[in-house]
Amino acid sequence: METQTILFIGPQGSGKGTQVQNLIGYIKEIDAEHPVMDVETGRLFRALAETGNATAVHVKELIENGKPVPDFVTNSYVMADFRDRYTDDSHITLDGFPRNADQAKFLDEIFAFYGRTAMSVVYLETSEDVVRERMMSRGRADDTEEKITERLRWSMEMMHAMIEYYKERPETNFVTVDGSGTIEEVQEAIKNDLSL
C-alpha cells in the first residue's frame, strides 16, 4: 500500500477524533509494514498541560474560554512532533491541525521539506444542530452553551477559508463526507471515498 497523508477537517463535535482513530486501526490492519504517525493537537496540548509551565497555563486559559490558540504556539508544537516522530515510510493522519488557512500554508512548508506533497482531505460536513447536541452531551466543563457558540463561530469562519484553500491546492484529493450518520456509516463512507 502506498503511504497515505490524510487530513481531517470539520467542526468540533463532527466526530473527527473517533473517525481518525478508527481509520488508523483499519490502516494498521491492511498495511502492517508502514507505521502511522497521528498528528493530533489535542494530544499535543494535553501533554503540554502536564508540564505546568507558563505556556501550558496560557494555552489552558485560552482553551477553557473557548478561544483559539495562536498559530505560533500550535505551529511550534506540530513542527516539534514532526521533528521527533516523522519517518519517510509512515502514513500520516492529521486531526485538529491545520485549523485555518495560515496553518495550512505552514503545513505545506513542512510537507515540501519532506518531499511529500500529495494528500487527501476529508471534510466531515456536519450541521450545527448535530454538532451542538454532541458537544453538550460530552459533559465537559468547557462545553457550556455560551462557550460552544463562541467556539463554533470562530471555528466555522476559519474552516471555510481552509476548505477553499484545499479545494484549490494541487495534489489534493478533497472529499466531503456527511458526518451526521452513525460512526460505522461515516467510517465506511470515508474508506470508500479514499479508495481504501
N, C-alpha and C positions, 0 to 999 in steps of 0.2 A: 504493500500500500504506500502511495506517495505521502510524504509528510503534509499534514494539513495545518493551516493557520485559520482559526475560526473565531471571529469576534462577535459577541452578543451585545445587542443594544435593545433597550426597551425601558419603559417607565419602571420606577420602583414598584414592586408588587406584581410585576408581569411574570414572575417565576423564572427569571434568568438563572439564578443560582442553582435551583433544582434541575433545570434542563441541562446546564453545563455539566454538573456532576454526573447526571445520567449518561450524557454523551461521552464523557471521559471514560466511564465504565465500559461503554459499548466499544469505543476505540481500542481500549486495552484488551478487550476480548478478541477482536478481529485482527489486531496487529500487536502482538506481544514483543515484536522486535524493536519498536521505537518507543522511547519514553514520551510521556505527556507533560509538558510544562503548563500548569494552570496559573495564569496571572489574574489575581483577584484582589482588588483594592481593599475590600472588606477585611480579608485575612491580613493584608499588609498593615492596615490601620489597627487591627486588634493586637498584632504583635508589637506595634509602636506603643499602644496604650499600656502594655505591660511594663514598658521601660520606666514610665512615670516621669520622663524628663519634660523640659519646658515645651518642646514641640508637641509631645503627646498631650499635655494639658490643653494647649491651644486648639489642637485638632479635635479633641474630645468636646470642648466647649462649642465649637462650630457645629459638629455633628448633632449634639444634643439640642441645639437651637434650630435645627433643620436648614442650616446654611452650607453652601458648598465649600470644600477645602480648596485653597488656592492652587492654581496649576503648578507653581514652582515646587510646592511640597509634594503633591501627588506624583509629578514627573520624576522627581529625585528618587522616590521610593520604588517606582516602577523600573527606572533605569538600574537601580541597585539590584532589583530582583533579576533582571536580565543578565547583569554582570555576573551574578553569583550562580545562576541556575541554567542559563541558556546553553544548549548544545545544538549543533547543526542538524542532527538527526531527530530532533524532537518534534512531535506535534505540539501546537500551541493553541490554547483556548484563552480568551480574554473576557472577563466579566467585571463590569464596573469601571473599566478604562478602555478607551477614552470616554469622557463624559461630555466633551464639547469639541468643536472643530479645531481649536488650537491644540488640544491634546492629541487629536487625530493626526495633525501635521507632525507633532513631536514623535508619535509612534512610527510614522512613516520614515522619520530620520533614523530611528533605531533599526527598522527593517532594512533600510538602504545600507546601513553599516554592515549588517549581517548578510546582505545579498539575498534577501528574502522578501520579495515584493508582492507575490500573488497571495490573495486571501479571500475567504468567504465571510460575508457579514450577514448575520441572522438578526432581522428586526422582529422582535416579538410585539406585534401590534395588539394592544390591549386597551379596552375602553376605560375611561376614568372611573366609572361606576364599579367595574370589576376590581380595578386596582385599589380603590378606596376600601372596598369591602375586605379584600385580602389583607391590606395593611392594618386595618382596625382589628382584625381577628388574630393578628400575631401577638398582641398583648405587650408590645414593647413600650418602655417608659417614654420614648421619644415619638411614639405614634399617636399623638393627640390629634384631634380634628384640625386644630389650627396649624400645627407643625406639618401635618400631611399636606394640607392645602399649600403651604409655603414651599415645601419640597417639590410637590408636583408642578407648581408654577414655574420655578426656575429650571427644573429638570426637563420639562417639556420644551421650553424655549431653546435650551442648549441642544436638545436631542434633534429638533427639526433641522437646525443648521448642520448637524453631524450627518443626518440622513442624506441631505443634499450633497454633502461632501463625498460620501461614499458612493452615491449613485453616479457621480461624475468621475470618480477615481479610476484610473486604468487598472487592469489586472485584478478587478474586484468582482466577485460573484455575489451580488446583492439579492437576498431573498427575504420576502415578507411572510411571516407565519402568524396565524391567528393565535394569540396567547391566551384566549379565554376558554379554551377547551380543557379537557382533563389532562393530567400530567402525561398519561400514555398517548393520548391523541396528539398533543403538541410534539412529543418526542418523535413519534412516527413521521409527522409532517416534516420535522427538521431533517431527519435521516433521508427521507425521500427527496427533499429539495436539494440536499447536498450530495445526493447520489452515493450515500454511504451504506 
